Amino acid sequence: MSTQHPVIRPRRLRTTPAMRRLVAETRIHPAQLILPVFVREDITEPAPISSMPGVVQHTLDSLKGAVRDAAAAGLGGIMLFGIPATRDAIGSGATEASGILNRATAVAAAEAGDALVVQTDLCLDEFTDHGHCGVLDARGAVDNDATLERYRDMAVAQAQAGSQLLGLSGMMDGQVAAVREALDENGFADTAVLAYAAKYASAFYGPFREAVDSQLQGDRRTYQQDPANRIEGLREAALDEAEGADVLMVKPAMSYLDVLADVAATAQVPVWAYQVSGEHAMIEAAAANGWIDRDRAIRESVTGILRAGAGAVLTYWALELAAAEAAA
């Protein structure tokens, strides 16, 4: 009696590196990668961020080199975050032309030219002395509608500075419609809006607090989403798309791949994801202890985000991944 052998052998397509490369369903391309960049006002040289190995707070001068590196690597873009020397209750520095983020945007836009997309974080948390993403009412709660007025002014200021894509990360109801209207009314109809549509109140933002010298008092659970809710993420994304968002974002990425896949399956605009500071820090820390293969873990993590449906990924490893692709 002959032994029955399988006719269908999926392993045939895994036999060699060349074969695996040929049939890979998901690939990382530099144009899909966006580098988050921090620019700080009160420093004279780049300052390392201890909880995010390899990441620094830039000066306006060192920002120029970072932009050149990103362009040379073929990245899709950079996302700028500003860290001011002084803060107040309404985040005045966010709308002043002399504010660090608007100055950094002008520097980056001049340096980048048409080589990559200069993007800006449109949120008040870095600029307020209480660290919340909006202005507070008399009870100390974030005032949604008063915050929208600040976002409108921020949008115009950032567009005037040269931002091509505004990253609305504050999670205020109606923020996309408010910003879109302000841009259109002020002659910036071509400036695009990236809505952080499904942004969760995550523990994985921890290192980011150091990166932007956060002054946060309390938490952001009244406006960022509950990590327990999946359907809500899809609803938020649909609302932002209906209000005119040009791109939708899911943040964080790795713990919310189900939400990312949901949004990517239904949206009629590009969908991106942000591999946040805590995701970066965990892999770096585990690799430093010899517990995982750092390079493989980085590549696997970003591949998983793309596989789930992201058209682009904001990641602190953007330059490293682009260099690895160029060398392959």
N, C-alpha and C positions, 0 to 999 in steps of 0.2 A: 504494500500500500504506500503510495507516494505521499510525501509530506506536502501539505498545501502552503505555498508561499504567497505573500501579498503581491498583487499586481500593481496596486497604487502605492507608490513609495515617495512621500513628500520629502524624504531626506535627500533625494537626488538633487534638489535645488539648494542644498546646504553643504555640498561636498567640498568646495574650495572657497577661499576669499573672493576670487573673481566671480564665481557663480553667485555667492551671496550678495555681492555688490550689484550684480546685473539685475537681480530680481527684487531688490529692496523696494518696498512700497513707500517708504518715507525717507526723504533726504533733507539734510540741512544745507541751506544755501545762505551765503552771507547777506543777501538782500532781504532775507526773512528775519534778520537779527537787528535789534535796536538796543543801543547802549544807554543805560541811565547814567547821567553825569551830574555830580554835585558840585556847585560853585559857591564858595564861602567868601563873605565880604571882608572879614577881619583877620586874614592870614596873608603871609608874604611868600609862602611856598606850600606845595601840596602837603596835606595832612592825612596820614593813614587813618583809616577807620578800624579800630581794633577788633570789632566783632564781625568785620567783613574783609577777610584777608585779600589783599590785592586791589582793594578799592580805596580811593582817596577823595578828600574834599579838594577841589581845584581852586586855584586863583584865576583871575581873569586872564592872566598871561599863560598859565599852564593849560587853560581850556583850549587855547589855540592849537597846541600840540595834540590834544585829545581829539579835536575835530579833524585835524589832518590825518591822524592815525585811523580814525573811523572811516574817513573817505577813501584812504588808500586801501583799506581792507575790503572795501565794497559793501559796507554795512548799509542797511536800509535807512537808518536814521539814528539820531541821538535824542534822548529825552532829558531836558534840563530841569534841575531843581535848584532853587536859590536859598541860601542861608544868610539872613541879614545880621548885621551887628546889633541892631536895636529892633524892638517889637512893641506893638501897642494893641489895644483891644480890638481894633477893626482891621489890623493888618495893613496899615497905610503904605508900607514899603512895597506891597504887591502891585499897586497902581501908579506909583511914582515912576517917571521916566528914569530917574536916577537910582531906582531900586535895583538890588543886585541881580535879580532874575531878568529884568528887562535889559539891563546893561549886558549881562551874559548872553542874552538872546541876540542882541545886535552884534556882539563879537563873533558868536558862532555862525550867524547868518552870513556875515562878511567873509569868514574863513571858508565856509562850506560851499558857497556858490550854489551850483546845481548838482553837486556831487552826492548829497544826501539830504534827507528831510529833517530840518530842525524843528523839534517839537518841544512844547513847554508844559509843565505841570500847572494846571489852573486850579489852585486850591489855596485857602488862606492859612492852613495849619502851620506852615513854616514861618509865617509873618505875624501871627497873633501871640500875645503874651500869655494866653491861656492854652494855646496849642490846639484848639478846636478848628474844624474846617470851615467855620462860619462865625458870624457875629452873635453875641449872646444877648438875650432879652433881660428884663429886670429880675427874672427868677434864676438866671444863670443857665438857661436852656438855649440851645442853638436855634436861632430864629430863621426858619427856612426862607421866608420871602424877603426879609431884609438882607440875607446873605446873597440872594439872587441879584440884588442890585449891585453888590460888590463884585460878583462874578461878571456882570455885564461890563463894568469898568475895567476889570482885569483883562477880559477878552480883548477889548479895544487896545489897551496898553501893550499887550503881548503881540498883537497883530501889527501894531505900529512899529514895534521893535524888530519885527522880521520873522516871527514864528509862523510856520506854514501849517502846523497842526496843533490845536489846543487840546490838551489832555484834561478833561473835566473829571477830577477824581474825588470831588467833595461829597457825592451821593445826596445832594439836595433834590427834592422833588421839583421837576420843571426846569432843571438847570440847562438842559440842552436847548429847549425852546427859547429860554431867556438869552442865552449866549448867541444862538443863531440869529435872533432878531437884532441884537446889539451889533453884531458884525455886519449884517446886511444894511442896517441903517447908517453905518459909518463908512461905507465904501469897501468893506472887506468880504464881499460875497464869495471870493475864491479861497478864503481861509477855511481850512477843513476843521471838523470837530471830531475828536476821539472821545467817546463816552465810556468812562469806567462804569459800565452798565450793571454788572454783577460784581460788586466789591463787598467782600465779607469782613466782618469784625474779627480779624484773625490774630492768633498769637504769633504768627510767623512774620509779623511786621516789627518784631522787637529790635533787631539791629538797625533798622531804618531810623528809629528814634535817636540813636547815637549819630547816625549819618547827617541828620538835619538839625541836631541839637534841639530836639522837641521839648516844648514847654507844657506838654499835655497834662491837664488836671482832670482826673476822672477817666472816662472811656468814651467810645464813639458808637455805642450800641444803639442809640436812638436814631442813627442815620445810616450806618453801615449795616449790612445784612447779617442775619443770624446764620451761623454755619450749619444749622440743622435744616435749612430750607433750600430745596432744589427748585421747586416750581416757581418760587418767588424770583429766582435769578432769571428765569425765562421771561417772566412778566416784566421785570425791570428792563431787560434788553429790548423787548418789544416796544415798550413805552419810549425808550430813547431813540429807537429807530424811527418810530412814528413822529417824533419831535424834530427829526432832521439830522440825526447823527450820521456821520460819514463812515465811521468805524466804531465797532463795539469792542469793549475789553472785559475779560474775566480776570479777577484778581482775588487771591493768589491763584497759582496755576496747578501745582501738583496735587493738592488736596481737593481740587474742584474740577477734575477732569470730566466728571459726569455733567456738570453744569456747562462746561466748555463745549462738550459734544452736543448737548441740547441746543445751545445757542447757535453753534455752527451749522446745525442741521436745518434751522428754520430762518436764519437771518438772510436778508437780501443785500447786505453790505459786508465788507470784510470783518472778520472776527479775529482778535488778537488775545494774547494772554501775557501776564506779567509774572515771571519767575522771581519772587520777591526775596528780600534780604534774608529772611530766616531760612528759606530753601537753600540759598547760597551758603549761608553760614553752617548749616547742618552737614552738607557735603564736604565743605572745607575742613570742618572739625573732625569728622569721621576719618577723612583721608589723612589728616595730620597725625592721628592716632594709629594709623596703619590698619584700620578696620575695613576699608574699602579701597578699590582701585579708583583713584581720583578721576583720571581722564575718562575711563569708561563710565563712571557714574555721571559725570557732567554730560557726556554725549547721550547717554541713555535717558537722562531726565528731560533734556530738551527734545529729543526724538519723541518721547512719550507725549509731550505737550503738542507737538506738531501732528502726531498721529491722531490725537483726540479731536483735531479740527482747527487748530490755530493757524492762521495764515502768516502770522509773524509773532515773534516772541521778544519781549523785553527781558534781557538777561545780562547780568554783570560779567558773564563769560563771553560776550559777543565777539570781542576782538580775538580771544583765544580760540574760539570755535572757528572763526573765519580763517585764521592762520592755519589751523589744522586741515580745513577743507582745501586750502590752497596747496598745502604740502602733500595731500593725498594723491 
